[in-house]
Amino acid sequence: MNRVEIFTDGACRGNPGPGGWGALIRREGEEIKLYGGQARTTNNRMELTAAIEALSSINDSNTPVDLTSDSEYLRKGITEWIGNWKKRNWKTAAGKPVKNQDLWRQLDAIAGALDVRWHWVKGHSGHRENEIADQLANLAIDEMLEVT
């Protein structure tokens, strides 16, 4: 069975500020580009949104997925931290509410229905697919700012 490869990135100009997300999806040799943005958001919210949007585009839950991001927040959050957050009723170890809980819950539900392997790559290091995802995230911001 062919794996789907997903490469995601989020960007924000100001934090908070106008933000964008981008995803490059590779399936059976074809590359699909997705992107979008929000007028006032944070970089972390855009990183999460990129993964949510890309994984939501996978309509076969039996298809294995490799998702690569330059966000340790995203990768560690979904692979290491989320279990404890859920055990503590969405509180951090310090007892504070988990930031971006709405998006973490959404990502958990979507990723939980798929076979996803999570990978990290250093950002802005010349990794072709990560650079494309970054360009898409910034394109979303540029297009949004042109309209306003």
MILOVEX-538686 format. One line per field, with one value per residue (C-alpha): x, y, z; residue number from 1. Coordinates in nm, 2 decimals, always signed. Example, Ala and Ser with C-alpha at 12.3 -4.5 7.8 and 13.67 -1.06 7.14 Angstrom:
residues 2
c1 = (+1.23  +1.37);
c2 = (-0.45  -0.11);
c3 = (+0.78  +0.71);
resi = (1  2);
//
This chain:
residues 148
c1 = (+0.00  +0.14  +0.20  +0.09  +0.36  +0.25  +0.48  +0.33  +0.43  +0.28  +0.38  +0.28  +0.38  +0.37  +0.28  -0.02  -0.07  -0.17  -0.10  -0.09  -0.05  +0.07  +0.08  +0.23  +0.07  +0.24  +0.03  +0.13  +0.37  +0.13  +0.18  -0.11  -0.07  -0.31  -0.29  -0.50  -0.48  -0.63  -0.62  -0.51  -0.35  -0.03  +0.24  +0.16  -0.21  -0.10  +0.13  -0.16  -0.41  -0.17  -0.17  -0.54  -0.62  -0.38  -0.49  -0.85  -0.79  -0.71  -1.03  -0.91  -0.84  -0.65  -0.38  -0.07  +0.06  +0.40  +0.36  +0.67  +0.68  +0.95  +0.75  +0.86  +0.55  +0.34  +0.54  +0.60  +0.25  +0.08  +0.33  +0.45  +0.24  -0.12  -0.17  -0.09  -0.30  -0.60  -0.53  -0.52  -0.84  -0.65  -0.43  -0.05  +0.18  +0.16  -0.22  -0.29  -0.52  -0.34  -0.30  -0.47  -0.68  -0.95  -0.70  -0.53  -0.86  -0.94  -0.60  -0.62  -0.96  -0.84  -0.50  -0.65  -0.86  -0.55  -0.22  +0.01  +0.39  +0.51  +0.85  +1.05  +1.28  +1.49  +1.31  +1.48  +1.75  +1.69  +1.46  +1.26  +0.92  +0.94  +1.05  +0.74  +0.51  +0.67  +0.62  +0.25  +0.20  +0.35  +0.15  -0.16  -0.06  +0.04  -0.29  -0.49  -0.30  -0.36  -0.73  -0.74);
c2 = (+0.00  +0.34  +0.58  +0.94  +1.19  +1.52  +1.82  +2.11  +2.45  +2.75  +3.11  +3.43  +3.79  +3.92  +3.67  +3.72  +3.86  +3.76  +3.39  +3.13  +2.75  +2.54  +2.17  +1.97  +1.63  +1.36  +1.06  +0.82  +1.06  +1.35  +1.66  +1.86  +2.20  +2.33  +2.66  +2.91  +3.18  +3.38  +3.75  +3.73  +3.41  +3.27  +3.06  +2.76  +2.77  +2.78  +2.48  +2.28  +2.40  +2.29  +1.94  +1.93  +2.05  +1.82  +1.51  +1.60  +1.57  +1.20  +1.02  +0.66  +0.58  +0.26  +0.47  +0.51  +0.87  +1.02  +1.38  +1.59  +1.93  +2.17  +2.23  +2.04  +2.19  +1.99  +1.67  +1.65  +1.77  +1.49  +1.21  +1.29  +1.54  +1.49  +1.17  +1.35  +1.65  +1.42  +1.24  +1.57  +1.69  +1.92  +2.08  +2.12  +1.97  +2.31  +2.28  +2.55  +2.50  +2.36  +2.64  +2.58  +2.31  +2.34  +2.26  +1.98  +1.81  +1.84  +1.71  +1.42  +1.31  +1.33  +1.17  +0.90  +0.78  +0.74  +0.56  +0.86  +0.86  +1.20  +1.34  +1.65  +1.84  +2.15  +2.45  +2.67  +2.41  +2.36  +2.06  +2.09  +1.99  +2.19  +2.50  +2.45  +2.43  +2.74  +2.92  +2.82  +2.95  +3.28  +3.29  +3.26  +3.56  +3.76  +3.69  +3.78  +4.11  +4.20  +4.18  +4.39);
c3 = (+0.00  -0.09  +0.19  +0.17  +0.25  +0.40  +0.46  +0.67  +0.79  +0.96  +0.95  +1.13  +1.08  +1.44  +1.70  +1.71  +1.37  +1.02  +0.98  +0.71  +0.69  +0.40  +0.32  +0.04  +0.00  -0.21  -0.32  -0.59  -0.75  -0.75  -0.55  -0.41  -0.25  +0.01  +0.20  +0.39  +0.66  +0.94  +1.00  +1.36  +1.49  +1.62  +1.46  +1.68  +1.57  +1.21  +1.26  +1.41  +1.14  +0.86  +1.00  +1.06  +0.71  +0.54  +0.74  +0.68  +0.31  +0.35  +0.28  +0.32  +0.68  +0.57  +0.39  +0.60  +0.63  +0.70  +0.82  +0.84  +1.01  +1.12  +1.44  +1.75  +1.92  +1.68  +1.67  +2.04  +2.13  +1.93  +2.01  +2.37  +2.55  +2.45  +2.65  +2.98  +2.88  +2.83  +3.16  +3.34  +3.17  +2.93  +3.19  +3.17  +3.44  +3.61  +3.62  +3.36  +3.06  +2.75  +2.49  +2.16  +2.32  +2.05  +1.78  +1.97  +2.03  +1.66  +1.56  +1.81  +1.66  +1.30  +1.36  +1.58  +1.29  +1.06  +1.06  +1.10  +1.16  +1.27  +1.16  +1.23  +1.00  +1.07  +0.92  +0.66  +0.60  +0.23  +0.27  -0.06  +0.07  +0.39  +0.19  -0.03  +0.27  +0.41  +0.08  +0.07  +0.43  +0.34  +0.01  +0.22  +0.43  +0.12  -0.05  +0.27  +0.31  -0.06  +0.00  +0.32);
resi = (1  2  3  4  5  6  7  8  9  10  11  12  13  14  15  16  17  18  19  20  21  22  23  24  25  26  27  28  29  30  31  32  33  34  35  36  37  38  39  40  41  42  43  44  45  46  47  48  49  50  51  52  53  54  55  56  57  58  59  60  61  62  63  64  65  66  67  68  69  70  71  72  73  74  75  76  77  78  79  80  81  82  83  84  85  86  87  88  89  90  91  92  93  94  95  96  97  98  99  100  101  102  103  104  105  106  107  108  109  110  111  112  113  114  115  116  117  118  119  120  121  122  123  124  125  126  127  128  129  130  131  132  133  134  135  136  137  138  139  140  141  142  143  144  145  146  147  148);
//
